Amino acid sequence: MPLLDTHTHRTDATDAVINYDPTVDTYEPDRSLRYSVGVHPWRAHLADDTILRRTSDLAAEPFVVAIGETGLDTLRGPEEEIQSHLFEWHIRLAESLHKPLIIHAVRAWQQLIKMSRPYHPFVAPWIIHGFRGKPQLAHQLLDAGFSLSFGRHYNPESFAATPVDRRYAESDEATLPTDLPGEVSTIS
């Protein structure tokens, strides 16, 4: 079943991809729902061997349809080297499983683009979650092969500049925005 809402933290969502982070989520995922699994960059320092094994094991399950939320955040979380190392681990996992990668990025655009180059073309979408940037940044990311996910707060010009097949919607911690002015893609 295609899912319109590509990223939510609502654990009861039956119509969305539920974010599951093994560093904080201790419940057993409901196999009748759809999940993404990954360690958030703010908690990259908590990703020990047990957490990585749990993430990898869950990622291989059919009810896990994407990898992440993972990425790079220069404003919050552990040092850049720890985040980069973990992000690279998630990239390899997503690419090996042919699953979309849900990316959290804050003021790390050039590093993100640089880290993505060896993986072009991506085997599954690399989706920037909660994109709010200006059209210039949207074009830069789209040119680098990324897809963009839009939530409650977004730049209408960036939304319009994003091709439908690379444009996603998400609710994150709220409800799915109903005022997006056009079509979006889905995750199956």
Secondary structure, DSSP 8 states (H G I E B T S, - for coil): --BSEEEE--TT-SSEEEEE-TTT--S---TTSEEEE---GGGGGG--HHHHHHHHHHHTSTTEEEEEEEEEESSSSS-HHHHHHHHHHHHHHHHHHT--EEEEEES-HHHHHHHHGGG-S-SS-EEETT----HHHHHHHHHTT-EEEE-SS--HHHHHHS-GGGEEE--BTS---S--SS----B-
